[in-house]
């Protein structure tokens, strides 16, 4: 059974991939930005925060 640290790492990996998916989609990205209120230039920094990544998964 996977430990908590490896499960968290796997969840973060999935969320980062989901963020890449959203960022690459010309229809989803503007909607994501509008709903979250985040600025494009702030995404990279926010991606390091678990709460933001959880929000990305909720958006998907």
Buried (B, 14 or more C-beta within 10 A) or exposed (E): EEEEEEEEEEBBEBBBEBBEEBBEEEEBBEEBBEEBEBEEEEBEEBBEEEEBBEBBEEBE
